Amino acid sequence: MTEKLRPSDAGFSPDRRPPYGIIDIGSNSVRLVVYDQLGRAPLPRFNEKSLCRLGEGLAETGAIGQDNFRRTVEATRRFAAIADAMHVAELDVTATEAMRRASNGPLLAKTIERETGLKVRVLTGVEEARYSTLGVISGFYKPVGAVGDMGGGSLEVALALGDRVGEVTVSLPLGALPVESLLGLGANEAKREIDEQLKAGLPLSLAQSTFYAVGGGWRALAKAHMTLAKAPVKVTHGYSIPASEARDFAKSLWRATPAKPAAVLGVQPRRLRSLPSAAILLDRVLKRIGAERVVFSALGLREGLLFARLSPEEQARDPLIEGARLIGLPAARVPEFADALAEWTQGLFGKETTGERRLRVAACALSDMAWRDAPELRAEETFRRVLQFPFIGLDHQDRVFLAAALHYRYDYKDAAWLEPSIKLIGEEGRGRARILGSALRLAYRFSGASRQVLAGARLKVDGDRLVLEVAPAARAPDSEIVAERLKWLANAMGLKSAAVEER
């Protein structure tokens, strides 16, 4: 069954929800993220953090330092004011490891509440692991694997089992700041201590072939790897590499002396300090659980908190299709036409896998997003936009297919800008993208984006000929452009000729 795009409740609807925000008080930073709305495919409209380093020196003193305490209160007060000015309807304030452990953590929570009127929810380690894993579940399509979230003060690990979190959760004091302190004792000593903590606290029941890496330190490591490997798609979310390759790269970072400059690694200078900590911990965690592949996630704790607020019906929606709908339908000339396209293209490839169907439906939702652009720019601009857009629920290969299909929707020919990313989907993937894009191009031309006209037509393969059959009421289109587009579709499908006939 084709999943409906539900244009009636798209992002431009009068019933659109107000913005939703989270102030996340971590061990290293305080961050405000304001999402466009509380929904299945949330888009951040504001994202800023303040490096307060609450966990700095916590192991030695047991308390948050005076300056760090003050900066945290000031940052939270400022972020609360910004959220209020943005008319955020619901604002959650959460805190993690540093405030859990600090003797003056309760005082900090009370001070923030007095200064801002906002109540701080201090998460337990179990809650932190659960919400981080829910963030991965919200960001991928039915993910199965171990989820590790490396924060400033702690490491949380749990299992993502499709649409739920596994029962076993782990929280260990192995965040960026404590690991940084261990590295100060020497790399070998840090390795030994981390391995001991992992052996004692990370059960092998959490071992999975896929490891989802969450957290700013591991995202920075992914960016560094993408830069040095010249990855064709520069998007962290969904970036995947073999665990052996990840370990080799991580070792080159935490053993490096001195560290490579930020410009070489492609990371922000402020991230360089925590990169060795992220590298050594990833290396040792992967060794401990025996993962075969690492997938980096841009979604974690905050998105998990958001996801937990949704109804079961909303949680069950496909994040890719929801995101495509929210972006594509408001930009389309006739939003309802996308749903008709999804039905009309349903038999285009014969038997489809679930993954192939999802991409086809998403392409239909995005198929008219560039109609306002100059005609000569539509193919390239759409390709580049979709390739980099913060969609969720897909990996890099899916992203390239979707971008390529929309390129071919606007231009039959290959182009220089398709390289090198098009290589990720191979010739078979390129061929499917060309067929889908050509079919979308044909549908818009002969129907005028009319659901009624499209519903009265169908494609049929007759031997080595492609036939566009149209209902008598619609009459056979006699446009040369329609004939040309049908011919291009036949060519993409490997057929020798094409014709338009009344049925």
Order of alpha helices (4+ residues) and beta strands (2+ residues): beta-beta-beta-alpha-alpha-beta-alpha-alpha-beta-alpha-beta-beta-beta-alpha-alpha-beta-alpha-beta-alpha-alpha-alpha-beta-alpha-alpha-alpha-alpha-alpha-alpha-alpha-alpha-alpha-beta-beta-alpha-beta
